[in-house]
Amino acid sequence: MTLSQFNTHSSAARLEIIWELGNFLAFRGRRGYRIALYNVGSFFAEIWYNPKTEYISLVRGFESKRALEPYLTQINLVEILDL
């Protein structure tokens, strides 16, 4: 699956795709959210969860290496990206 294909789906369908095809990499926190990072093959995806409201606010896919910067202390990009 490509990022473009992923982005054509609803948030609920994106969650299903992540849970089916994704490999969990790391958690981080930001502004009260608990954000889970997944590798989905040719792209990465984040699930933004608000523990106070118990609501998933955002499910997004991306290819940008810059968007991985908040996770650098937790994951080894060399292994993931074959650098």
mmCIF file of the N, C-alpha and C atoms, coordinates in Angstrom:
data_MODEL
# 
_entry.id   MODEL 
# 
loop_
_atom_site.group_PDB 
_atom_site.id 
_atom_site.type_symbol 
_atom_site.label_atom_id 
_atom_site.label_alt_id 
_atom_site.label_comp_id 
_atom_site.label_asym_id 
_atom_site.label_entity_id 
_atom_site.label_seq_id 
_atom_site.pdbx_PDB_ins_code 
_atom_site.Cartn_x 
_atom_site.Cartn_y 
_atom_site.Cartn_z 
_atom_site.occupancy 
_atom_site.B_iso_or_equiv 
_atom_site.pdbx_formal_charge 
_atom_site.auth_seq_id 
_atom_site.auth_comp_id 
_atom_site.auth_asym_id 
_atom_site.auth_atom_id 
_atom_site.pdbx_PDB_model_num 
ATOM 1   N N  . MET A 1 1  ? 0.847   -1.178 0.000  1.00 0.00 ? 1  MET A N  1 
ATOM 2   C CA . MET A 1 1  ? 0.000   0.000  0.000  1.00 0.00 ? 1  MET A CA 1 
ATOM 3   C C  . MET A 1 1  ? 0.890   1.238  0.000  1.00 0.00 ? 1  MET A C  1 
ATOM 4   N N  . THR A 1 2  ? 0.503   2.220  -0.780 1.00 0.00 ? 2  THR A N  1 
ATOM 5   C CA . THR A 1 2  ? 1.244   3.472  -0.833 1.00 0.00 ? 2  THR A CA 1 
ATOM 6   C C  . THR A 1 2  ? 0.605   4.489  0.100  1.00 0.00 ? 2  THR A C  1 
ATOM 7   N N  . LEU A 1 3  ? 1.335   5.556  0.380  1.00 0.00 ? 3  LEU A N  1 
ATOM 8   C CA . LEU A 1 3  ? 0.804   6.635  1.210  1.00 0.00 ? 3  LEU A CA 1 
ATOM 9   C C  . LEU A 1 3  ? -0.419  7.265  0.545  1.00 0.00 ? 3  LEU A C  1 
ATOM 10  N N  . SER A 1 4  ? -0.387  7.438  -0.753 1.00 0.00 ? 4  SER A N  1 
ATOM 11  C CA . SER A 1 4  ? -1.534  8.013  -1.475 1.00 0.00 ? 4  SER A CA 1 
ATOM 12  C C  . SER A 1 4  ? -2.779  7.152  -1.311 1.00 0.00 ? 4  SER A C  1 
ATOM 13  N N  . GLN A 1 5  ? -2.627  5.861  -1.415 1.00 0.00 ? 5  GLN A N  1 
ATOM 14  C CA . GLN A 1 5  ? -3.759  4.954  -1.214 1.00 0.00 ? 5  GLN A CA 1 
ATOM 15  C C  . GLN A 1 5  ? -4.271  5.041  0.222  1.00 0.00 ? 5  GLN A C  1 
ATOM 16  N N  . PHE A 1 6  ? -3.354  5.053  1.172  1.00 0.00 ? 6  PHE A N  1 
ATOM 17  C CA . PHE A 1 6  ? -3.702  5.157  2.592  1.00 0.00 ? 6  PHE A CA 1 
ATOM 18  C C  . PHE A 1 6  ? -4.530  6.407  2.857  1.00 0.00 ? 6  PHE A C  1 
ATOM 19  N N  . ASN A 1 7  ? -4.110  7.512  2.263  1.00 0.00 ? 7  ASN A N  1 
ATOM 20  C CA . ASN A 1 7  ? -4.770  8.799  2.505  1.00 0.00 ? 7  ASN A CA 1 
ATOM 21  C C  . ASN A 1 7  ? -6.167  8.902  1.902  1.00 0.00 ? 7  ASN A C  1 
ATOM 22  N N  . THR A 1 8  ? -6.537  7.995  1.008  1.00 0.00 ? 8  THR A N  1 
ATOM 23  C CA . THR A 1 8  ? -7.882  8.029  0.432  1.00 0.00 ? 8  THR A CA 1 
ATOM 24  C C  . THR A 1 8  ? -8.923  7.437  1.383  1.00 0.00 ? 8  THR A C  1 
ATOM 25  N N  . HIS A 1 9  ? -8.471  6.770  2.431  1.00 0.00 ? 9  HIS A N  1 
ATOM 26  C CA . HIS A 1 9  ? -9.383  6.097  3.364  1.00 0.00 ? 9  HIS A CA 1 
ATOM 27  C C  . HIS A 1 9  ? -9.816  7.018  4.504  1.00 0.00 ? 9  HIS A C  1 
ATOM 28  N N  . SER A 1 10 ? -10.930 6.676  5.125  1.00 0.00 ? 10 SER A N  1 
ATOM 29  C CA . SER A 1 10 ? -11.406 7.393  6.319  1.00 0.00 ? 10 SER A CA 1 
ATOM 30  C C  . SER A 1 10 ? -10.457 7.114  7.483  1.00 0.00 ? 10 SER A C  1 
ATOM 31  N N  . SER A 1 11 ? -10.590 7.886  8.541  1.00 0.00 ? 11 SER A N  1 
ATOM 32  C CA . SER A 1 11 ? -9.755  7.667  9.725  1.00 0.00 ? 11 SER A CA 1 
ATOM 33  C C  . SER A 1 11 ? -9.944  6.266  10.288 1.00 0.00 ? 11 SER A C  1 
ATOM 34  N N  . ALA A 1 12 ? -11.178 5.800  10.330 1.00 0.00 ? 12 ALA A N  1 
ATOM 35  C CA . ALA A 1 12 ? -11.447 4.457  10.853 1.00 0.00 ? 12 ALA A CA 1 
ATOM 36  C C  . ALA A 1 12 ? -10.768 3.393  9.989  1.00 0.00 ? 12 ALA A C  1 
ATOM 37  N N  . ALA A 1 13 ? -10.815 3.549  8.690  1.00 0.00 ? 13 ALA A N  1 
ATOM 38  C CA . ALA A 1 13 ? -10.169 2.595  7.790  1.00 0.00 ? 13 ALA A CA 1 
ATOM 39  C C  . ALA A 1 13 ? -8.651  2.680  7.910  1.00 0.00 ? 13 ALA A C  1 
ATOM 40  N N  . ARG A 1 14 ? -8.125  3.890  8.112  1.00 0.00 ? 14 ARG A N  1 
ATOM 41  C CA . ARG A 1 14 ? -6.679  4.041  8.313  1.00 0.00 ? 14 ARG A CA 1 
ATOM 42  C C  . ARG A 1 14 ? -6.231  3.283  9.557  1.00 0.00 ? 14 ARG A C  1 
ATOM 43  N N  . LEU A 1 15 ? -7.030  3.356  10.625 1.00 0.00 ? 15 LEU A N  1 
ATOM 44  C CA . LEU A 1 15 ? -6.700  2.605  11.844 1.00 0.00 ? 15 LEU A CA 1 
ATOM 45  C C  . LEU A 1 15 ? -6.630  1.115  11.553 1.00 0.00 ? 15 LEU A C  1 
ATOM 46  N N  . GLU A 1 16 ? -7.598  0.614  10.836 1.00 0.00 ? 16 GLU A N  1 
ATOM 47  C CA . GLU A 1 16 ? -7.617  -0.811 10.493 1.00 0.00 ? 16 GLU A CA 1 
ATOM 48  C C  . GLU A 1 16 ? -6.375  -1.197 9.693  1.00 0.00 ? 16 GLU A C  1 
ATOM 49  N N  . ILE A 1 17 ? -5.994  -0.344 8.759  1.00 0.00 ? 17 ILE A N  1 
ATOM 50  C CA . ILE A 1 17 ? -4.810  -0.616 7.943  1.00 0.00 ? 17 ILE A CA 1 
ATOM 51  C C  . ILE A 1 17 ? -3.563  -0.649 8.817  1.00 0.00 ? 17 ILE A C  1 
ATOM 52  N N  . ILE A 1 18 ? -3.444  0.315  9.716  1.00 0.00 ? 18 ILE A N  1 
ATOM 53  C CA . ILE A 1 18 ? -2.281  0.364  10.609 1.00 0.00 ? 18 ILE A CA 1 
ATOM 54  C C  . ILE A 1 18 ? -2.236  -0.888 11.474 1.00 0.00 ? 18 ILE A C  1 
ATOM 55  N N  . TRP A 1 19 ? -3.365  -1.265 12.064 1.00 0.00 ? 19 TRP A N  1 
ATOM 56  C CA . TRP A 1 19 ? -3.385  -2.436 12.937 1.00 0.00 ? 19 TRP A CA 1 
ATOM 57  C C  . TRP A 1 19 ? -3.124  -3.724 12.171 1.00 0.00 ? 19 TRP A C  1 
ATOM 58  N N  . GLU A 1 20 ? -3.504  -3.762 10.900 1.00 0.00 ? 20 GLU A N  1 
ATOM 59  C CA . GLU A 1 20 ? -3.288  -4.959 10.095 1.00 0.00 ? 20 GLU A CA 1 
ATOM 60  C C  . GLU A 1 20 ? -1.880  -5.031 9.513  1.00 0.00 ? 20 GLU A C  1 
ATOM 61  N N  . LEU A 1 21 ? -1.385  -3.916 8.980  1.00 0.00 ? 21 LEU A N  1 
ATOM 62  C CA . LEU A 1 21 ? -0.120  -3.916 8.247  1.00 0.00 ? 21 LEU A CA 1 
ATOM 63  C C  . LEU A 1 21 ? 1.045   -3.262 8.981  1.00 0.00 ? 21 LEU A C  1 
ATOM 64  N N  . GLY A 1 22 ? 0.746   -2.466 9.997  1.00 0.00 ? 22 GLY A N  1 
ATOM 65  C CA . GLY A 1 22 ? 1.780   -1.673 10.647 1.00 0.00 ? 22 GLY A CA 1 
ATOM 66  C C  . GLY A 1 22 ? 2.579   -2.430 11.689 1.00 0.00 ? 22 GLY A C  1 
ATOM 67  N N  . ASN A 1 23 ? 3.796   -1.968 11.874 1.00 0.00 ? 23 ASN A N  1 
ATOM 68  C CA . ASN A 1 23 ? 4.678   -2.462 12.928 1.00 0.00 ? 23 ASN A CA 1 
ATOM 69  C C  . ASN A 1 23 ? 4.926   -1.314 13.894 1.00 0.00 ? 23 ASN A C  1 
ATOM 70  N N  . PHE A 1 24 ? 4.534   -1.504 15.147 1.00 0.00 ? 24 PHE A N  1 
ATOM 71  C CA . PHE A 1 24 ? 4.709   -0.460 16.146 1.00 0.00 ? 24 PHE A CA 1 
ATOM 72  C C  . PHE A 1 24 ? 6.187   -0.171 16.353 1.00 0.00 ? 24 PHE A C  1 
ATOM 73  N N  . LEU A 1 25 ? 6.521   1.139  16.451 1.00 0.00 ? 25 LEU A N  1 
ATOM 74  C CA . LEU A 1 25 ? 7.909   1.544  16.658 1.00 0.00 ? 25 LEU A CA 1 
ATOM 75  C C  . LEU A 1 25 ? 8.131   2.266  17.982 1.00 0.00 ? 25 LEU A C  1 
ATOM 76  N N  . ALA A 1 26 ? 7.241   3.208  18.319 1.00 0.00 ? 26 ALA A N  1 
ATOM 77  C CA . ALA A 1 26 ? 7.499   4.023  19.512 1.00 0.00 ? 26 ALA A CA 1 
ATOM 78  C C  . ALA A 1 26 ? 6.271   4.836  19.906 1.00 0.00 ? 26 ALA A C  1 
ATOM 79  N N  . PHE A 1 27 ? 6.310   5.303  21.159 1.00 0.00 ? 27 PHE A N  1 
ATOM 80  C CA . PHE A 1 27 ? 5.328   6.261  21.658 1.00 0.00 ? 27 PHE A CA 1 
ATOM 81  C C  . PHE A 1 27 ? 6.037   7.569  21.945 1.00 0.00 ? 27 PHE A C  1 
ATOM 82  N N  . ARG A 1 28 ? 5.276   8.661  21.878 1.00 0.00 ? 28 ARG A N  1 
ATOM 83  C CA . ARG A 1 28 ? 5.750   9.952  22.357 1.00 0.00 ? 28 ARG A CA 1 
ATOM 84  C C  . ARG A 1 28 ? 4.542   10.728 22.860 1.00 0.00 ? 28 ARG A C  1 
ATOM 85  N N  . GLY A 1 29 ? 4.799   11.773 23.600 1.00 0.00 ? 29 GLY A N  1 
ATOM 86  C CA . GLY A 1 29 ? 3.723   12.620 24.090 1.00 0.00 ? 29 GLY A CA 1 
ATOM 87  C C  . GLY A 1 29 ? 3.866   14.023 23.537 1.00 0.00 ? 29 GLY A C  1 
ATOM 88  N N  . ARG A 1 30 ? 2.721   14.674 23.340 1.00 0.00 ? 30 ARG A N  1 
ATOM 89  C CA . ARG A 1 30 ? 2.730   16.062 22.887 1.00 0.00 ? 30 ARG A CA 1 
ATOM 90  C C  . ARG A 1 30 ? 1.369   16.683 23.183 1.00 0.00 ? 30 ARG A C  1 
ATOM 91  N N  . ARG A 1 31 ? 1.408   17.788 23.916 1.00 0.00 ? 31 ARG A N  1 
ATOM 92  C CA . ARG A 1 31 ? 0.201   18.562 24.216 1.00 0.00 ? 31 ARG A CA 1 
ATOM 93  C C  . ARG A 1 31 ? -0.958  17.710 24.730 1.00 0.00 ? 31 ARG A C  1 
ATOM 94  N N  . GLY A 1 32 ? -0.649  16.780 25.612 1.00 0.00 ? 32 GLY A N  1 
ATOM 95  C CA . GLY A 1 32 ? -1.674  15.937 26.200 1.00 0.00 ? 32 GLY A CA 1 
ATOM 96  C C  . GLY A 1 32 ? -2.036  14.706 25.396 1.00 0.00 ? 32 GLY A C  1 
ATOM 97  N N  . TYR A 1 33 ? -1.453  14.548 24.222 1.00 0.00 ? 33 TYR A N  1 
ATOM 98  C CA . TYR A 1 33 ? -1.725  13.385 23.389 1.00 0.00 ? 33 TYR A CA 1 
ATOM 99  C C  . TYR A 1 33 ? -0.671  12.307 23.607 1.00 0.00 ? 33 TYR A C  1 
ATOM 100 N N  . ARG A 1 34 ? -1.067  11.077 23.437 1.00 0.00 ? 34 ARG A N  1 
ATOM 101 C CA . ARG A 1 34 ? -0.151  9.940  23.390 1.00 0.00 ? 34 ARG A CA 1 
ATOM 102 C C  . ARG A 1 34 ? -0.126  9.516  21.925 1.00 0.00 ? 34 ARG A C  1 
ATOM 103 N N  . ILE A 1 35 ? 1.034   9.639  21.318 1.00 0.00 ? 35 ILE A N  1 
ATOM 104 C CA . ILE A 1 35 ? 1.164   9.428  19.870 1.00 0.00 ? 35 ILE A CA 1 
ATOM 105 C C  . ILE A 1 35 ? 1.959   8.149  19.623 1.00 0.00 ? 35 ILE A C  1 
ATOM 106 N N  . ALA A 1 36 ? 1.359   7.250  18.864 1.00 0.00 ? 36 ALA A N  1 
ATOM 107 C CA . ALA A 1 36 ? 2.006   5.979  18.528 1.00 0.00 ? 36 ALA A CA 1 
ATOM 108 C C  . ALA A 1 36 ? 2.497   6.035  17.083 1.00 0.00 ? 36 ALA A C  1 
ATOM 109 N N  . LEU A 1 37 ? 3.728   5.635  16.880 1.00 0.00 ? 37 LEU A N  1 
ATOM 110 C CA . LEU A 1 37 ? 4.347   5.610  15.559 1.00 0.00 ? 37 LEU A CA 1 
ATOM 111 C C  . LEU A 1 37 ? 4.409   4.182  15.041 1.00 0.00 ? 37 LEU A C  1 
ATOM 112 N N  . TYR A 1 38 ? 4.021   4.009  13.782 1.00 0.00 ? 38 TYR A N  1 
ATOM 113 C CA . TYR A 1 38 ? 4.056   2.707  13.124 1.00 0.00 ? 38 TYR A CA 1 
ATOM 114 C C  . TYR A 1 38 ? 4.779   2.805  11.786 1.00 0.00 ? 38 TYR A C  1 
ATOM 115 N N  . ASN A 1 39 ? 5.470   1.744  11.423 1.00 0.00 ? 39 ASN A N  1 
ATOM 116 C CA . ASN A 1 39 ? 6.035   1.598  10.088 1.00 0.00 ? 39 ASN A CA 1 
ATOM 117 C C  . ASN A 1 39 ? 5.013   0.776  9.298  1.00 0.00 ? 39 ASN A C  1 
ATOM 118 N N  . VAL A 1 40 ? 4.561   1.317  8.175  1.00 0.00 ? 40 VAL A N  1 
ATOM 119 C CA . VAL A 1 40 ? 3.558   0.631  7.355  1.00 0.00 ? 40 VAL A CA 1 
ATOM 120 C C  . VAL A 1 40 ? 4.168   0.296  5.992  1.00 0.00 ? 40 VAL A C  1 
ATOM 121 N N  . GLY A 1 41 ? 5.398   -0.111 5.992  1.00 0.00 ? 41 GLY A N  1 
ATOM 122 C CA . GLY A 1 41 ? 6.062   -0.506 4.750  1.00 0.00 ? 41 GLY A CA 1 
ATOM 123 C C  . GLY A 1 41 ? 6.742   0.664  4.078  1.00 0.00 ? 41 GLY A C  1 
ATOM 124 N N  . SER A 1 42 ? 6.068   1.285  3.123  1.00 0.00 ? 42 SER A N  1 
ATOM 125 C CA . SER A 1 42 ? 6.690   2.372  2.361  1.00 0.00 ? 42 SER A CA 1 
ATOM 126 C C  . SER A 1 42 ? 6.472   3.741  3.003  1.00 0.00 ? 42 SER A C  1 
ATOM 127 N N  . PHE A 1 43 ? 5.800   3.795  4.145  1.00 0.00 ? 43 PHE A N  1 
ATOM 128 C CA . PHE A 1 43 ? 5.570   5.063  4.841  1.00 0.00 ? 43 PHE A CA 1 
ATOM 129 C C  . PHE A 1 43 ? 5.383   4.799  6.329  1.00 0.00 ? 43 PHE A C  1 
ATOM 130 N N  . PHE A 1 44 ? 5.268   5.862  7.076  1.00 0.00 ? 44 PHE A N  1 
ATOM 131 C CA . PHE A 1 44 ? 5.041   5.785  8.509  1.00 0.00 ? 44 PHE A CA 1 
ATOM 132 C C  . PHE A 1 44 ? 3.663   6.343  8.823  1.00 0.00 ? 44 PHE A C  1 
ATOM 133 N N  . ALA A 1 45 ? 3.130   5.978  9.981  1.00 0.00 ? 45 ALA A N  1 
ATOM 134 C CA . ALA A 1 45 ? 1.825   6.482  10.394 1.00 0.00 ? 45 ALA A CA 1 
ATOM 135 C C  . ALA A 1 45 ? 1.839   6.768  11.889 1.00 0.00 ? 45 ALA A C  1 
ATOM 136 N N  . GLU A 1 46 ? 1.068   7.771  12.270 1.00 0.00 ? 46 GLU A N  1 
ATOM 137 C CA . GLU A 1 46 ? 0.895   8.115  13.674 1.00 0.00 ? 46 GLU A CA 1 
ATOM 138 C C  . GLU A 1 46 ? -0.581  8.039  14.037 1.00 0.00 ? 46 GLU A C  1 
ATOM 139 N N  . ILE A 1 47 ? -0.826  7.582  15.254 1.00 0.00 ? 47 ILE A N  1 
ATOM 140 C CA . ILE A 1 47 ? -2.164  7.610  15.839 1.00 0.00 ? 47 ILE A CA 1 
ATOM 141 C C  . ILE A 1 47 ? -2.086  8.538  17.043 1.00 0.00 ? 47 ILE A C  1 
ATOM 142 N N  . TRP A 1 48 ? -2.863  9.627  17.005 1.00 0.00 ? 48 TRP A N  1 
ATOM 143 C CA . TRP A 1 48 ? -2.893  10.613 18.079 1.00 0.00 ? 48 TRP A CA 1 
ATOM 144 C C  . TRP A 1 48 ? -4.087  10.317 18.978 1.00 0.00 ? 48 TRP A C  1 
ATOM 145 N N  . TYR A 1 49 ? -3.794  9.911  20.209 1.00 0.00 ? 49 TYR A N  1 
ATOM 146 C CA . TYR A 1 49 ? -4.816  9.508  21.162 1.00 0.00 ? 49 TYR A CA 1 
ATOM 147 C C  . TYR A 1 49 ? -4.814  10.454 22.358 1.00 0.00 ? 49 TYR A C  1 
ATOM 148 N N  . ASN A 1 50 ? -6.007  10.919 22.748 1.00 0.00 ? 50 ASN A N  1 
ATOM 149 C CA . ASN A 1 50 ? -6.141  11.781 23.916 1.00 0.00 ? 50 ASN A CA 1 
ATOM 150 C C  . ASN A 1 50 ? -6.627  10.928 25.076 1.00 0.00 ? 50 ASN A C  1 
ATOM 151 N N  . PRO A 1 51 ? -5.768  10.654 26.072 1.00 0.00 ? 51 PRO A N  1 
ATOM 152 C CA . PRO A 1 51 ? -6.174  9.795  27.180 1.00 0.00 ? 51 PRO A CA 1 
ATOM 153 C C  . PRO A 1 51 ? -7.278  10.400 28.059 1.00 0.00 ? 51 PRO A C  1 
ATOM 154 N N  . LYS A 1 52 ? -7.353  11.708 28.119 1.00 0.00 ? 52 LYS A N  1 
ATOM 155 C CA . LYS A 1 52 ? -8.389  12.346 28.944 1.00 0.00 ? 52 LYS A CA 1 
ATOM 156 C C  . LYS A 1 52 ? -9.784  12.119 28.364 1.00 0.00 ? 52 LYS A C  1 
ATOM 157 N N  . THR A 1 53 ? -9.905  12.253 27.064 1.00 0.00 ? 53 THR A N  1 
ATOM 158 C CA . THR A 1 53 ? -11.208 12.080 26.412 1.00 0.00 ? 53 THR A CA 1 
ATOM 159 C C  . THR A 1 53 ? -11.404 10.668 25.876 1.00 0.00 ? 53 THR A C  1 
ATOM 160 N N  . GLU A 1 54 ? -10.322 9.878  25.878 1.00 0.00 ? 54 GLU A N  1 
ATOM 161 C CA . GLU A 1 54 ? -10.327 8.527  25.317 1.00 0.00 ? 54 GLU A CA 1 
ATOM 162 C C  . GLU A 1 54 ? -10.777 8.534  23.851 1.00 0.00 ? 54 GLU A C  1 
ATOM 163 N N  . TYR A 1 55 ? -10.258 9.505  23.110 1.00 0.00 ? 55 TYR A N  1 
ATOM 164 C CA . TYR A 1 55 ? -10.650 9.720  21.716 1.00 0.00 ? 55 TYR A CA 1 
ATOM 165 C C  . TYR A 1 55 ? -9.409  9.771  20.840 1.00 0.00 ? 55 TYR A C  1 
ATOM 166 N N  . ILE A 1 56 ? -9.465  9.115  19.693 1.00 0.00 ? 56 ILE A N  1 
ATOM 167 C CA . ILE A 1 56 ? -8.395  9.215  18.701 1.00 0.00 ? 56 ILE A CA 1 
ATOM 168 C C  . ILE A 1 56 ? -8.696  10.429 17.839 1.00 0.00 ? 56 ILE A C  1 
ATOM 169 N N  . SER A 1 57 ? -7.821  11.419 17.921 1.00 0.00 ? 57 SER A N  1 
ATOM 170 C CA . SER A 1 57 ? -8.049  12.686 17.234 1.00 0.00 ? 57 SER A CA 1 
ATOM 171 C C  . SER A 1 57 ? -7.498  12.736 15.825 1.00 0.00 ? 57 SER A C  1 
ATOM 172 N N  . LEU A 1 58 ? -6.437  11.974 15.570 1.00 0.00 ? 58 LEU A N  1 
ATOM 173 C CA . LEU A 1 58 ? -5.773  12.069 14.273 1.00 0.00 ? 58 LEU A CA 1 
ATOM 174 C C  . LEU A 1 58 ? -5.124  10.739 13.928 1.00 0.00 ? 58 LEU A C  1 
ATOM 175 N N  . VAL A 1 59 ? -5.264  10.365 12.681 1.00 0.00 ? 59 VAL A N  1 
ATOM 176 C CA . VAL A 1 59 ? -4.548  9.209  12.130 1.00 0.00 ? 59 VAL A CA 1 
ATOM 177 C C  . VAL A 1 59 ? -3.917  9.707  10.847 1.00 0.00 ? 59 VAL A C  1 
ATOM 178 N N  . ARG A 1 60 ? -2.600  9.797  10.839 1.00 0.00 ? 60 ARG A N  1 
ATOM 179 C CA . ARG A 1 60 ? -1.943  10.383 9.673  1.00 0.00 ? 60 ARG A CA 1 
ATOM 180 C C  . ARG A 1 60 ? -0.787  9.525  9.200  1.00 0.00 ? 60 ARG A C  1 
ATOM 181 N N  . GLY A 1 61 ? -0.589  9.535  7.896  1.00 0.00 ? 61 GLY A N  1 
ATOM 182 C CA . GLY A 1 61 ? 0.542   8.864  7.289  1.00 0.00 ? 61 GLY A CA 1 
ATOM 183 C C  . GLY A 1 61 ? 1.506   9.903  6.748  1.00 0.00 ? 61 GLY A C  1 
ATOM 184 N N  . PHE A 1 62 ? 2.788   9.535  6.690  1.00 0.00 ? 62 PHE A N  1 
ATOM 185 C CA . PHE A 1 62 ? 3.790   10.464 6.157  1.00 0.00 ? 62 PHE A CA 1 
ATOM 186 C C  . PHE A 1 62 ? 5.016   9.698  5.688  1.00 0.00 ? 62 PHE A C  1 
ATOM 187 N N  . GLU A 1 63 ? 5.783   10.335 4.833  1.00 0.00 ? 63 GLU A N  1 
ATOM 188 C CA . GLU A 1 63 ? 7.040   9.768  4.342  1.00 0.00 ? 63 GLU A CA 1 
ATOM 189 C C  . GLU A 1 63 ? 8.236   10.596 4.782  1.00 0.00 ? 63 GLU A C  1 
ATOM 190 N N  . SER A 1 64 ? 7.988   11.763 5.322  1.00 0.00 ? 64 SER A N  1 
ATOM 191 C CA . SER A 1 64 ? 9.035   12.703 5.685  1.00 0.00 ? 64 SER A CA 1 
ATOM 192 C C  . SER A 1 64 ? 9.935   12.171 6.802  1.00 0.00 ? 64 SER A C  1 
ATOM 193 N N  . LYS A 1 65 ? 11.220  12.156 6.550  1.00 0.00 ? 65 LYS A N  1 
ATOM 194 C CA . LYS A 1 65 ? 12.174  11.765 7.590  1.00 0.00 ? 65 LYS A CA 1 
ATOM 195 C C  . LYS A 1 65 ? 12.207  12.804 8.711  1.00 0.00 ? 65 LYS A C  1 
ATOM 196 N N  . ARG A 1 66 ? 11.908  14.042 8.363  1.00 0.00 ? 66 ARG A N  1 
ATOM 197 C CA . ARG A 1 66 ? 11.893  15.109 9.367  1.00 0.00 ? 66 ARG A CA 1 
ATOM 198 C C  . ARG A 1 66 ? 10.806  14.869 10.422 1.00 0.00 ? 66 ARG A C  1 
ATOM 199 N N  . ALA A 1 67 ? 9.692   14.291 10.008 1.00 0.00 ? 67 ALA A N  1 
ATOM 200 C CA . ALA A 1 67 ? 8.605   14.005 10.949 1.00 0.00 ? 67 ALA A CA 1 
ATOM 201 C C  . ALA A 1 67 ? 8.983   12.916 11.947 1.00 0.00 ? 67 ALA A C  1 
ATOM 202 N N  . LEU A 1 68 ? 10.079  12.202 11.675 1.00 0.00 ? 68 LEU A N  1 
ATOM 203 C CA . LEU A 1 68 ? 10.554  11.168 12.592 1.00 0.00 ? 68 LEU A CA 1 
ATOM 204 C C  . LEU A 1 68 ? 11.457  11.726 13.688 1.00 0.00 ? 68 LEU A C  1 
ATOM 205 N N  . GLU A 1 69 ? 11.872  12.965 13.568 1.00 0.00 ? 69 GLU A N  1 
ATOM 206 C CA . GLU A 1 69 ? 12.814  13.548 14.527 1.00 0.00 ? 69 GLU A CA 1 
ATOM 207 C C  . GLU A 1 69 ? 12.387  13.428 15.989 1.00 0.00 ? 69 GLU A C  1 
ATOM 208 N N  . PRO A 1 70 ? 11.102  13.600 16.333 1.00 0.00 ? 70 PRO A N  1 
ATOM 209 C CA . PRO A 1 70 ? 10.730  13.464 17.748 1.00 0.00 ? 70 PRO A CA 1 
ATOM 210 C C  . PRO A 1 70 ? 10.967  12.064 18.314 1.00 0.00 ? 70 PRO A C  1 
ATOM 211 N N  . TYR A 1 71 ? 11.193  11.102 17.461 1.00 0.00 ? 71 TYR A N  1 
ATOM 212 C CA . TYR A 1 71 ? 11.375  9.714  17.898 1.00 0.00 ? 71 TYR A CA 1 
ATOM 213 C C  . TYR A 1 71 ? 12.839  9.273  17.916 1.00 0.00 ? 71 TYR A C  1 
ATOM 214 N N  . LEU A 1 72 ? 13.751  10.137 17.561 1.00 0.00 ? 72 LEU A N  1 
ATOM 215 C CA . LEU A 1 72 ? 15.144  9.731  17.360 1.00 0.00 ? 72 LEU A CA 1 
ATOM 216 C C  . LEU A 1 72 ? 15.802  9.127  18.587 1.00 0.00 ? 72 LEU A C  1 
ATOM 217 N N  . THR A 1 73 ? 15.366  9.509  19.774 1.00 0.00 ? 73 THR A N  1 
ATOM 218 C CA . THR A 1 73 ? 15.966  8.929  20.982 1.00 0.00 ? 73 THR A CA 1 
ATOM 219 C C  . THR A 1 73 ? 15.430  7.527  21.271 1.00 0.00 ? 73 THR A C  1 
ATOM 220 N N  . GLN A 1 74 ? 14.372  7.130  20.571 1.00 0.00 ? 74 GLN A N  1 
ATOM 221 C CA . GLN A 1 74 ? 13.731  5.847  20.849 1.00 0.00 ? 74 GLN A CA 1 
ATOM 222 C C  . GLN A 1 74 ? 13.935  4.791  19.770 1.00 0.00 ? 74 GLN A C  1 
ATOM 223 N N  . ILE A 1 75 ? 14.189  5.232  18.539 1.00 0.00 ? 75 ILE A N  1 
ATOM 224 C CA . ILE A 1 75 ? 14.306  4.280  17.435 1.00 0.00 ? 75 ILE A CA 1 
ATOM 225 C C  . ILE A 1 75 ? 15.603  4.485  16.682 1.00 0.00 ? 75 ILE A C  1 
ATOM 226 N N  . ASN A 1 76 ? 16.035  3.448  15.989 1.00 0.00 ? 76 ASN A N  1 
ATOM 227 C CA . ASN A 1 76 ? 17.237  3.497  15.171 1.00 0.00 ? 76 ASN A CA 1 
ATOM 228 C C  . ASN A 1 76 ? 16.807  3.620  13.710 1.00 0.00 ? 76 ASN A C  1 
ATOM 229 N N  . LEU A 1 77 ? 16.941  4.819  13.163 1.00 0.00 ? 77 LEU A N  1 
ATOM 230 C CA . LEU A 1 77 ? 16.511  5.052  11.782 1.00 0.00 ? 77 LEU A CA 1 
ATOM 231 C C  . LEU A 1 77 ? 17.343  4.287  10.769 1.00 0.00 ? 77 LEU A C  1 
ATOM 232 N N  . VAL A 1 78 ? 18.575  3.983  11.088 1.00 0.00 ? 78 VAL A N  1 
ATOM 233 C CA . VAL A 1 78 ? 19.424  3.248  10.151 1.00 0.00 ? 78 VAL A CA 1 
ATOM 234 C C  . VAL A 1 78 ? 18.801  1.895  9.837  1.00 0.00 ? 78 VAL A C  1 
ATOM 235 N N  . GLU A 1 79 ? 18.307  1.208  10.858 1.00 0.00 ? 79 GLU A N  1 
ATOM 236 C CA . GLU A 1 79 ? 17.688  -0.103 10.638 1.00 0.00 ? 79 GLU A CA 1 
ATOM 237 C C  . GLU A 1 79 ? 16.375  0.018  9.868  1.00 0.00 ? 79 GLU A C  1 
ATOM 238 N N  . ILE A 1 80 ? 15.596  1.058  10.159 1.00 0.00 ? 80 ILE A N  1 
ATOM 239 C CA . ILE A 1 80 ? 14.287  1.213  9.542  1.00 0.00 ? 80 ILE A CA 1 
ATOM 240 C C  . ILE A 1 80 ? 14.402  1.662  8.100  1.00 0.00 ? 80 ILE A C  1 
ATOM 241 N N  . LEU A 1 81 ? 15.280  2.610  7.826  1.00 0.00 ? 81 LEU A N  1 
ATOM 242 C CA . LEU A 1 81 ? 15.360  3.209  6.501  1.00 0.00 ? 81 LEU A CA 1 
ATOM 243 C C  . LEU A 1 81 ? 16.463  2.621  5.633  1.00 0.00 ? 81 LEU A C  1 
ATOM 244 N N  . ASP A 1 82 ? 17.196  1.640  6.149  1.00 0.00 ? 82 ASP A N  1 
ATOM 245 C CA . ASP A 1 82 ? 18.315  1.044  5.406  1.00 0.00 ? 82 ASP A CA 1 
ATOM 246 C C  . ASP A 1 82 ? 19.305  2.096  4.940  1.00 0.00 ? 82 ASP A C  1 
ATOM 247 N N  . LEU A 1 83 ? 19.709  2.971  5.854  1.00 0.00 ? 83 LEU A N  1 
ATOM 248 C CA . LEU A 1 83 ? 20.666  4.040  5.511  1.00 0.00 ? 83 LEU A CA 1 
ATOM 249 C C  . LEU A 1 83 ? 22.084  3.515  5.517  1.00 0.00 ? 83 LEU A C  1 
# 
